[in-house]
């Protein structure tokens, strides 16, 4: 391997949205830094199956839903 081309790989602490913590190795930050997550698998609707509604700014979501409502299996027609 070439010398001095790889990033520093060190341990950091990750704090989840519910306050739980774990130690992992990363190239983010520097040794001993704390990474506070805003979104994680415990709170994000993609993993929790939540029914969070999207904010429709400027009608983009409604235009998208209107345009593509008939696509897919079991979609609204």
N, CA, C and O atoms as a GROMACS GRO file, in nm:
protein
  308
    1UNK      N    1   0.083  -0.119   0.000
    1UNK     CA    2   0.000   0.000   0.000
    1UNK      C    3   0.087   0.125   0.000
    1UNK      O    4   0.199   0.125   0.051
    2UNK      N    5   0.033   0.230  -0.058
    2UNK     CA    6   0.104   0.357  -0.056
    2UNK      C    7   0.093   0.419   0.083
    2UNK      O    8  -0.010   0.408   0.150
    3UNK      N    9   0.199   0.483   0.125
    3UNK     CA   10   0.200   0.547   0.256
    3UNK      C   11   0.132   0.683   0.248
    3UNK      O   12   0.136   0.750   0.145
    4UNK      N   13   0.069   0.723   0.358
    4UNK     CA   14   0.010   0.856   0.376
    4UNK      C   15  -0.102   0.892   0.279
    4UNK      O   16  -0.122   1.010   0.249
    5UNK      N   17  -0.178   0.792   0.230
    5UNK     CA   18  -0.292   0.826   0.144
    5UNK      C   19  -0.424   0.788   0.210
    5UNK      O   20  -0.530   0.825   0.160
    6UNK      N   21  -0.420   0.715   0.320
    6UNK     CA   22  -0.541   0.668   0.387
    6UNK      C   23  -0.580   0.762   0.500
    6UNK      O   24  -0.493   0.814   0.570
    7UNK      N   25  -0.710   0.783   0.520
    7UNK     CA   26  -0.754   0.871   0.629
    7UNK      C   27  -0.729   0.805   0.765
    7UNK      O   28  -0.715   0.683   0.775
    8UNK      N   29  -0.722   0.888   0.868
    8UNK     CA   30  -0.703   0.839   1.004
    8UNK      C   31  -0.828   0.763   1.049
    8UNK      O   32  -0.938   0.816   1.040
    9UNK      N   33  -0.811   0.641   1.097
    9UNK     CA   34  -0.920   0.555   1.139
    9UNK      C   35  -0.910   0.542   1.290
    9UNK      O   36  -0.811   0.488   1.340
   10UNK      N   37  -1.010   0.590   1.364
   10UNK     CA   38  -1.002   0.599   1.510
   10UNK      C   39  -1.138   0.571   1.572
   10UNK      O   40  -1.236   0.551   1.500
   11UNK      N   41  -1.146   0.570   1.705
   11UNK     CA   42  -1.273   0.544   1.774
   11UNK      C   43  -1.345   0.675   1.804
   11UNK      O   44  -1.284   0.775   1.841
   12UNK      N   45  -1.480   0.671   1.788
   12UNK     CA   46  -1.566   0.784   1.823
   12UNK      C   47  -1.686   0.729   1.899
   12UNK      O   48  -1.712   0.608   1.896
   13UNK      N   49  -1.759   0.816   1.967
   13UNK     CA   50  -1.882   0.777   2.036
   13UNK      C   51  -2.000   0.830   1.955
   13UNK      O   52  -2.001   0.946   1.915
   14UNK      N   53  -2.098   0.744   1.929
   14UNK     CA   54  -2.219   0.782   1.856
   14UNK      C   55  -2.334   0.785   1.955
   14UNK      O   56  -2.356   0.689   2.028
   15UNK      N   57  -2.408   0.897   1.958
   15UNK     CA   58  -2.524   0.912   2.046
   15UNK      C   59  -2.650   0.913   1.960
   15UNK      O   60  -2.668   0.999   1.874
   16UNK      N   61  -2.738   0.815   1.985
   16UNK     CA   62  -2.862   0.801   1.910
   16UNK      C   63  -2.964   0.905   1.958
   16UNK      O   64  -2.939   0.974   2.057
   17UNK      N   65  -3.078   0.917   1.888
   17UNK     CA   66  -3.179   1.016   1.923
   17UNK      C   67  -3.243   0.989   2.058
   17UNK      O   68  -3.291   1.083   2.123
   18UNK      N   69  -3.246   0.864   2.103
   18UNK     CA   70  -3.306   0.832   2.233
   18UNK      C   71  -3.205   0.842   2.348
   18UNK      O   72  -3.239   0.815   2.463
   19UNK      N   73  -3.081   0.882   2.318
   19UNK     CA   74  -2.980   0.899   2.421
   19UNK      C   75  -2.886   0.780   2.439
   19UNK      O   76  -2.786   0.791   2.508
   20UNK      N   77  -2.918   0.666   2.377
   20UNK     CA   78  -2.828   0.552   2.388
   20UNK      C   79  -2.699   0.580   2.312
   20UNK      O   80  -2.699   0.656   2.214
   21UNK      N   81  -2.590   0.521   2.357
   21UNK     CA   82  -2.458   0.548   2.300
   21UNK      C   83  -2.387   0.419   2.264
   21UNK      O   84  -2.414   0.314   2.322
   22UNK      N   85  -2.296   0.428   2.169
   22UNK     CA   86  -2.206   0.317   2.140
   22UNK      C   87  -2.076   0.371   2.084
   22UNK      O   88  -2.071   0.482   2.031
   23UNK      N   89  -1.972   0.292   2.095
   23UNK     CA   90  -1.840   0.328   2.046
   23UNK      C   91  -1.816   0.253   1.916
   23UNK      O   92  -1.846   0.134   1.906
   24UNK      N   93  -1.764   0.322   1.816
   24UNK     CA   94  -1.733   0.259   1.688
   24UNK      C   95  -1.607   0.321   1.630
   24UNK      O   96  -1.557   0.422   1.681
   25UNK      N   97  -1.555   0.261   1.526
   25UNK     CA   98  -1.438   0.316   1.459
   25UNK      C   99  -1.484   0.387   1.332
   25UNK      O  100  -1.574   0.339   1.263
   26UNK      N  101  -1.422   0.501   1.303
   26UNK     CA  102  -1.466   0.583   1.190
   26UNK      C  103  -1.354   0.674   1.144
   26UNK      O  104  -1.253   0.691   1.212
   27UNK      N  105  -1.372   0.733   1.026
   27UNK     CA  106  -1.280   0.836   0.978
   27UNK      C  107  -1.338   0.974   1.005
   27UNK      O  108  -1.273   1.075   0.976
   28UNK      N  109  -1.461   0.981   1.062
   28UNK     CA  110  -1.527   1.108   1.092
   28UNK      C  111  -1.460   1.173   1.214
   28UNK      O  112  -1.428   1.104   1.310
   29UNK      N  113  -1.440   1.302   1.210
   29UNK     CA  114  -1.387   1.375   1.326
   29UNK      C  115  -1.246   1.332   1.364
   29UNK      O  116  -1.165   1.294   1.280
   30UNK      N  117  -1.221   1.339   1.495
   30UNK     CA  118  -1.091   1.294   1.545
   30UNK      C  119  -1.113   1.205   1.667
   30UNK      O  120  -1.225   1.196   1.716
   31UNK      N  121  -1.010   1.142   1.714
   31UNK     CA  122  -1.017   1.047   1.826
   31UNK      C  123  -1.096   1.105   1.943
   31UNK      O  124  -1.066   1.214   1.992
   32UNK      N  125  -1.199   1.030   1.988
   32UNK     CA  126  -1.276   1.070   2.106
   32UNK      C  127  -1.391   1.165   2.078
   32UNK      O  128  -1.462   1.201   2.172
   33UNK      N  129  -1.413   1.209   1.954
   33UNK     CA  130  -1.525   1.299   1.924
   33UNK      C  131  -1.658   1.227   1.945
   33UNK      O  132  -1.666   1.104   1.943
   34UNK      N  133  -1.764   1.307   1.965
   34UNK     CA  134  -1.899   1.254   1.986
   34UNK      C  135  -1.985   1.295   1.866
   34UNK      O  136  -1.993   1.413   1.834
   35UNK      N  137  -2.048   1.198   1.801
   35UNK     CA  138  -2.137   1.221   1.688
   35UNK      C  139  -2.281   1.208   1.738
   35UNK      O  140  -2.325   1.098   1.772
   36UNK      N  141  -2.355   1.319   1.743
   36UNK     CA  142  -2.495   1.319   1.785
   36UNK      C  143  -2.583   1.308   1.662
   36UNK      O  144  -2.580   1.395   1.575
   37UNK      N  145  -2.661   1.201   1.654
   37UNK     CA  146  -2.746   1.177   1.538
   37UNK      C  147  -2.879   1.251   1.549
   37UNK      O  148  -2.939   1.255   1.657
   38UNK      N  149  -2.925   1.310   1.440
   38UNK     CA  150  -3.057   1.373   1.434
   38UNK      C  151  -3.162   1.270   1.392
   38UNK      O  152  -3.276   1.274   1.438
   39UNK      N  153  -3.122   1.180   1.304
   39UNK     CA  154  -3.211   1.074   1.255
   39UNK      C  155  -3.136   0.943   1.264
   39UNK      O  156  -3.019   0.936   1.227
   40UNK      N  157  -3.202   0.840   1.314
   40UNK     CA  158  -3.140   0.708   1.322
   40UNK      C  159  -3.248   0.601   1.300
   40UNK      O  160  -3.366   0.634   1.289
   41UNK      N  161  -3.210   0.474   1.292
   41UNK     CA  162  -3.308   0.368   1.265
   41UNK      C  163  -3.419   0.358   1.369
   41UNK      O  164  -3.524   0.300   1.340
   42UNK      N  165  -3.399   0.413   1.490
   42UNK     CA  166  -3.504   0.407   1.592
   42UNK      C  167  -3.611   0.512   1.572
   42UNK      O  168  -3.721   0.499   1.626
   43UNK      N  169  -3.580   0.618   1.495
   43UNK     CA  170  -3.677   0.728   1.482
   43UNK      C  171  -3.720   0.757   1.338
   43UNK      O  172  -3.820   0.826   1.319
   44UNK      N  173  -3.648   0.708   1.238
   44UNK     CA  174  -3.679   0.742   1.100
   44UNK      C  175  -3.793   0.655   1.047
   44UNK      O  176  -3.790   0.533   1.065
   45UNK      N  177  -3.892   0.715   0.982
   45UNK     CA  178  -4.008   0.638   0.933
   45UNK      C  179  -3.973   0.529   0.833
   45UNK      O  180  -4.050   0.434   0.818
   46UNK      N  181  -3.861   0.540   0.764
   46UNK     CA  182  -3.823   0.436   0.668
   46UNK      C  183  -3.799   0.304   0.740
   46UNK      O  184  -3.824   0.198   0.683
   47UNK      N  185  -3.751   0.308   0.863
   47UNK     CA  186  -3.726   0.186   0.940
   47UNK      C  187  -3.840   0.153   1.035
   47UNK      O  188  -3.864   0.036   1.063
   48UNK      N  189  -3.910   0.253   1.086
   48UNK     CA  190  -4.014   0.229   1.185
   48UNK      C  191  -4.149   0.202   1.122
   48UNK      O  192  -4.240   0.155   1.190
   49UNK      N  193  -4.165   0.231   0.993
   49UNK     CA  194  -4.293   0.212   0.927
   49UNK      C  195  -4.393   0.318   0.966
   49UNK      O  196  -4.514   0.296   0.959
   50UNK      N  197  -4.343   0.433   1.006
   50UNK     CA  198  -4.428   0.542   1.052
   50UNK      C  199  -4.519   0.595   0.943
   50UNK      O  200  -4.501   0.568   0.824
   51UNK      N  201  -4.617   0.670   0.986
   51UNK     CA  202  -4.714   0.728   0.894
   51UNK      C  203  -4.695   0.879   0.885
   51UNK      O  204  -4.792   0.953   0.865
   52UNK      N  205  -4.573   0.923   0.899
   52UNK     CA  206  -4.543   1.066   0.894
   52UNK      C  207  -4.583   1.123   0.759
   52UNK      O  208  -4.555   1.063   0.655
   53UNK      N  209  -4.647   1.238   0.761
   53UNK     CA  210  -4.691   1.303   0.638
   53UNK      C  211  -4.580   1.393   0.584
   53UNK      O  212  -4.508   1.455   0.662
   54UNK      N  213  -4.568   1.399   0.453
   54UNK     CA  214  -4.471   1.487   0.390
   54UNK      C  215  -4.528   1.628   0.383
   54UNK      O  216  -4.646   1.647   0.358
   55UNK      N  217  -4.441   1.727   0.407
   55UNK     CA  218  -4.485   1.865   0.391
   55UNK      C  219  -4.489   1.896   0.242
   55UNK      O  220  -4.393   1.871   0.170
   56UNK      N  221  -4.599   1.950   0.199
   56UNK     CA  222  -4.617   1.981   0.057
   56UNK      C  223  -4.580   2.126   0.033
   56UNK      O  224  -4.663   2.216   0.048
   57UNK      N  225  -4.456   2.150  -0.004
   57UNK     CA  226  -4.409   2.285  -0.029
   57UNK      C  227  -4.424   2.317  -0.177
   57UNK      O  228  -4.361   2.255  -0.263
   58UNK      N  229  -4.507   2.413  -0.206
   58UNK     CA  230  -4.528   2.455  -0.344
   58UNK      C  231  -4.605   2.354  -0.427
   58UNK      O  232  -4.603   2.362  -0.549
   59UNK      N  233  -4.675   2.258  -0.364
   59UNK     CA  234  -4.755   2.161  -0.437
   59UNK      C  235  -4.675   2.052  -0.504
   59UNK      O  236  -4.730   1.979  -0.586
   60UNK      N  237  -4.548   2.037  -0.471
   60UNK     CA  238  -4.464   1.937  -0.538
   60UNK      C  239  -4.512   1.795  -0.510
   60UNK      O  240  -4.520   1.712  -0.600
   61UNK      N  241  -4.543   1.768  -0.382
   61UNK     CA  242  -4.586   1.633  -0.346
   61UNK      C  243  -4.718   1.600  -0.412
   61UNK      O  244  -4.734   1.491  -0.468
   62UNK      N  245  -4.813   1.692  -0.407
   62UNK     CA  246  -4.944   1.665  -0.468
   62UNK      C  247  -4.932   1.648  -0.620
   62UNK      O  248  -5.002   1.565  -0.677
   63UNK      N  249  -4.846   1.726  -0.686
   63UNK     CA  250  -4.826   1.709  -0.830
   63UNK      C  251  -4.765   1.573  -0.860
   63UNK      O  252  -4.804   1.506  -0.956
   64UNK      N  253  -4.668   1.531  -0.778
   64UNK     CA  254  -4.606   1.400  -0.797
   64UNK      C  255  -4.710   1.289  -0.779
   64UNK      O  256  -4.718   1.198  -0.862
   65UNK      N  257  -4.789   1.297  -0.672
   65UNK     CA  258  -4.889   1.194  -0.646
   65UNK      C  259  -4.994   1.190  -0.757
   65UNK      O  260  -5.040   1.082  -0.795
   66UNK      N  261  -5.033   1.305  -0.807
   66UNK     CA  262  -5.131   1.310  -0.915
   66UNK      C  263  -5.074   1.247  -1.042
   66UNK      O  264  -5.144   1.172  -1.111
   67UNK      N  265  -4.949   1.278  -1.074
   67UNK     CA  266  -4.886   1.230  -1.196
   67UNK      C  267  -4.862   1.079  -1.194
   67UNK      O  268  -4.882   1.011  -1.294
   68UNK      N  269  -4.819   1.027  -1.078
   68UNK     CA  270  -4.779   0.887  -1.070
   68UNK      C  271  -4.873   0.801  -0.987
   68UNK      O  272  -4.834   0.694  -0.943
   69UNK      N  273  -4.995   0.845  -0.963
   69UNK     CA  274  -5.087   0.770  -0.877
   69UNK      C  275  -5.126   0.635  -0.935
   69UNK      O  276  -5.159   0.544  -0.858
   70UNK      N  277  -5.125   0.617  -1.065
   70UNK     CA  278  -5.168   0.492  -1.125
   70UNK      C  279  -5.057   0.388  -1.139
   70UNK      O  280  -5.084   0.275  -1.182
   71UNK      N  281  -4.935   0.422  -1.105
   71UNK     CA  282  -4.825   0.328  -1.119
   71UNK      C  283  -4.819   0.231  -1.001
   71UNK      O  284  -4.862   0.264  -0.891
   72UNK      N  285  -4.764   0.115  -1.026
   72UNK     CA  286  -4.743   0.018  -0.919
   72UNK      C  287  -4.862  -0.073  -0.898
   72UNK      O  288  -4.969  -0.054  -0.955
   73UNK      N  289  -4.840  -0.174  -0.813
   73UNK     CA  290  -4.944  -0.270  -0.781
   73UNK      C  291  -5.032  -0.216  -0.669
   73UNK      O  292  -4.980  -0.171  -0.566
   74UNK      N  293  -5.158  -0.220  -0.686
   74UNK     CA  294  -5.252  -0.177  -0.583
   74UNK      C  295  -5.254  -0.029  -0.559
   74UNK      O  296  -5.305   0.015  -0.456
   75UNK      N  297  -5.199   0.048  -0.649
   75UNK     CA  298  -5.200   0.194  -0.634
   75UNK      C  299  -5.337   0.252  -0.664
   75UNK      O  300  -5.420   0.187  -0.728
   76UNK      N  301  -5.360   0.373  -0.618
   76UNK     CA  302  -5.487   0.441  -0.646
   76UNK      C  303  -5.493   0.476  -0.795
   76UNK      O  304  -5.391   0.510  -0.855
   77UNK      N  305  -5.611   0.468  -0.852
   77UNK     CA  306  -5.626   0.501  -0.993
   77UNK      C  307  -5.719   0.616  -1.011
   77UNK      O  308  -5.744   0.657  -1.125
   0.00000   0.00000   0.00000
